[in-house]
Amino acid sequence: MGRFDGRVVLITGAARAQGRAHAVTLARQGADVAICDVAAPMEWAPYEPATPEDLEETAGSCGPRAAASTAPAST
């Protein structure tokens, strides 16, 4: 039994780096994960934007009980 069994978590910025690590870790600990990332260029960002494919890869790593969206979390 995982620490997060029966819980649902929403993780923003989940396509890469820290957000991805959190999503995968929580899923492995039993959480159902809803992951979100804008996956679009942002003028102010000093790095390459995530892609929808990055988000799909994260969802695949989280298992069958993961849902992914490229919509902004504020909508």
N, C-alpha and C positions, 0 to 999 in steps of 0.2 A: 504494500500500500504506500503510495507516494504522499509526500507532504502536502501537495496541492490537489489531491483527488477531489473531484466534485466542484472545483473552482474554475471560474472563467476569468482570464486576464486579457486586457487590451494593452498592446505594446505598440507605441508609435516609433517611427524611425527604425523599423524592424528589418529592413532589407540588408543592412550591413552592420558591421562592427559591433558595438556594445548592444544595440537593440536586437540584433540577430542572436548574439550570445544569450541574452536574457530570454528570448522567445524559445530557443532550443532547450535551454536548461529547465525552464518552467514546464515545458511540454514533457520532458523526460521525467519530471517529478510529479506528473499526473494531471497538470492543468490543461484545460481546453484553451487554446490561444486564438485570439483575434489579433491579427497583425496588420499594421497599416504603415504605408510609406508613400509620400507624395510621388516619388520616383520621377521627378522632373527637374530640369535645371532651375536653379535659383541664383539670381544675379549676385547676391551677397556671399554665396558659398565659395570658399577657396578650394574646393575639391570637386571631382567628377560626381555627378548625381548618380544615385542608384537607378537601376532600370527595373521595369516590371519583371524581367526575367530574374533579377536578384531576389525580388520579393517572392516569386514562385519557388525559387530554390530554397529560401528560408521556410516557406510553408511545407515543402516536401520534407525538409529535415525535421519538422515538428510533428509529423505523423498525420494520420487520417482525420483527427479532430481539430484541425487548424483551418481558420478562414482568413483569407487575405484580401486586402483592398488597397487600391492606389488613390482613393479619395482622401482629401484632407480630413483629419480627425475632427476638425471643428464643424464639419457639416453633418 
